[in-house]
Amino acid sequence: MKFFVDTGDITEIRDMAATGLLDGVTTNPSLIAKAGKPFLPLIEEICGVVSGPVSAEVASTDFETMLKEGEKIAKIAKNVAVKVPLTEAGLKVCKILSDRGTMVNVTLCFSAVQAILAAKAGATFVSPFVGRLDDIGQDGMALIADIRQIYDNYPDFKTEILAASIRHPQHVLMAAKYGADVATMPASTIKALYKHPLTDKGLSAFVDDWKKTGQSIL
């Protein structure tokens, strides 16, 4: 499974990239607004920090403007992925850009039939929002399982399942078990994957015992 960090904070991205665990970045208008930096230069900077896909989202909802925005975003860097909503206009833009060789991330997917449409439009990634489904009492991970089963039924579908709206390590675990290709999450969630009380307890014991020896490796 690939790990993407979901942020517009360049400092967080540099920190995550230094771990060697980061495979890409996803952003959205809300994250860009939070970052407080001009959109296009920020995306270009992020694309220079990571070699993997960097999703940058269009801001318009109508087809003509969305296509123009997508074309402009696509010129930023070779590893940029144009992010479009799972709407009729978004899928039209996805088809055009995908046919030109541009990576496209179709976002705001909340049903398996929507994921079929994204794959048929040639999306590089489809982003089911598992956390938001959980918020309304549905099972977000069941959606990941359904999409995985459907995509596996049709080898011609090349779209990768990008589990989004990941809230905690259990989401990451279940997404991996159900076959998501990518999990995108905040930096805080990636860091939480390191944590286990027995790891902390064991390390503390080792450190205490080493001190008793009075030795130094350096």
Buried (B, 14 or more C-beta within 10 A) or exposed (E): EBBBBBBBBBEBBBBBBEEEEBBBBBBBBEBBEEBEBEBEEBBBBBBEBBEBBBBBBBEBEEBEBBBEBBBEBBEBBEBBBBBBBBBEBBBBBBBBBBEEEBBBBBBBBBBBEBBBBBBBBBBBBBBBBBBBBBEEEEEBBBBBBBBBEBBEEEEEBEBBBBBBBBBEBEBBEBBBEBBBBBBBBBBEBBEEBEEEEEEEEEEEEEEEEEEEEEEEEE
